Amino acid sequence: MLIAVVLAIPAAYFGMSKWLEGFVYHTNIQPTSFIFAGLLALSIAWLTVSYQTIKAANSDPVRALHYE
């Protein structure tokens, strides 16, 4: 996930810069937006994996095998 964020930031910056050049009134792109978005994506991924890990650790393996 971290590698994906690091690779996506320059591509998103370049794409947004080119897109904003077409407008008469445009604003500068702040790097804090990319940092916040990357941290948000990483935290959502971490929470999802943590939830699934805890759910799997607390489950009864006998019940899981019974249905298979």
N, C-alpha and C positions, 0 to 999 in steps of 0.2 A: 504494500500500500504506500509506503514511504517512497519507494522508487517511482511509482506511478505519479505521485504528487510532484516529485522533483522534475519529472519529465513533462508534466502537464503545465507547470507554471510558465516556462518560457513560451510554449506554444500558445497558451491562452493570452499572454501579454502581447505577443506579436499579432495575433488575430484581432484582439480588441483594439490595439493601436491602429491597425489598418482600417478597421471598421469605423472607428471614431474620426478618422481623417476625412471621411465623406460628409460629415455634418458641418454646418456653418458654425454653430456653437458647440464646442466640445470641451471636455474637461481632461485634466491630467489623471493618469491611472496611478493610484497609490499602491505601493507594495504591501501595505498592511491588509488590503483586501485579499490578496492571494495568501498571505500568511494565515489570516483568520479562516479562510475557506479550507486550506490544507489541514489546519488543526481541527476544524470541525469534522472533516471527512475522516481523519485518523481517529478521532474520539468516537465517532459513530461506529466505525469498524471495530475498534477495541471493545466497546460496550456490547456489540452484537456477538463477537467471539467469546467474550467473558460470560455472557448470559447462556449461550449454548454449551459452554464447557461446564458451567455449574449445573445446568439442567441434566447433562449427560452423567456427571459425577454423582448426582443425587438419585438417579433413576435405578430401579431394580433390574439387574441383568436377566433374572429369571423371567420376568414379565416380557422383556424384549424378545427373548428367545422363544417364549411360548407362542407368540403370534407368528413367528416364522416357521 
